[in-house]
Amino acid sequence: MPYHIAFNYKSVEWCTWYMIIDGLFLIDISIIFSSTLPETEDCEEVTDRKEIALNYLRGWFAADFFAIIPFDLITSAYRGKFEICNIEEDEFGGG
């Protein structure tokens, strides 16, 4: 997004990549909730889902979650104008 903001670059292809990356982050979040914590010198591998989830929620979850929030879509909806990545609806083939 920094390139997009700095140079006010608008393209459907660039926006599609943003959506793909957001989708990958969403997949990453679900995989992390389903993965075990590796063993360390002090403790064994953790397989308890509740403990894994709490560990992730206390760690990187907030950063991962805020990374996938579509702020541009939320703000455009709030203004009453449908835009994704600041590209108007008709550029996506809409009305």
N, C-alpha and C positions, 0 to 999 in steps of 0.2 A: 504494500500500500504506500510506502514512502515515495516511490517513483511516481506513482499515480497522483499523489498529492502535490509533490514538488513541481511537476511539469504539467499538471492538469491534463493528463493523458487519458483519453476516453476511447475505449475500443471494446467490442463484444468479446474478442479473443482474450484480452487481458483480464476482463471480468470473469470469463469462464475459468481461467486458471485460478483466480481467487476462490471461486466456488469449489473447485476440485481440491485445493489445499484445505479449505474449511472442512470438506468431507473427509479428508485424510486425518485431520485433527480429531474429528468425531469418532472415526474408527479407532484411532489411537487411544482415545479416552476409554472406549468400551473394552479394548484389549487390555489396557492397564488394570481395569477393574477385575478382569478375569485371570490375570497372571499372578503367579506366586512371587513372593519376595525371596531372593536368593539367600542361601546361607552365608553367614559371616563367621569370623573367628569366634565370636561370642555366642551366637545362637544358630539353631537349625533353620532350614528352609521353612518359611511361613506359608501354610496352605489354607488357613482360616480366612474365608471371604470377608468376614466382617473386619478383621484386623487389617487385611489388605486394603479394603475400602477406606478405613479410617486413616491409614498411613498415607494413602494417595490424597485424601481430602485435606489432610494437614500439610501436605507437600505441594506438588505441582498442579493440583486440580484447578485452583483459581486461575493460574496463568493460562492453562490450556482452555478453560471455559471461556475466559474473556477474549481469547484469541479467535474464537469462532463466532462471536456475537456479530451479526451483520448490522453494525451501527449505521452505515449509510442507508440501508433499507428501512431501518426503524425511524431515522430522522426524516426521510422522504415521506414515509407513511404518515408521520406526525404532521408534516406540512400539507398533506393531502395530495401529493403528487407522487405517483409510482415511479421510482427510479432505482435501478440496481447499479452500483458503482458510478453513480451520477450520470447514467446513460438513460435517456428517456425511453418509455415503453415502446414507442414506434420504431426505435432502432433495433429492438429485439423481434420485430415482425408483428407487434401488437397493434391495437387500434389507435 
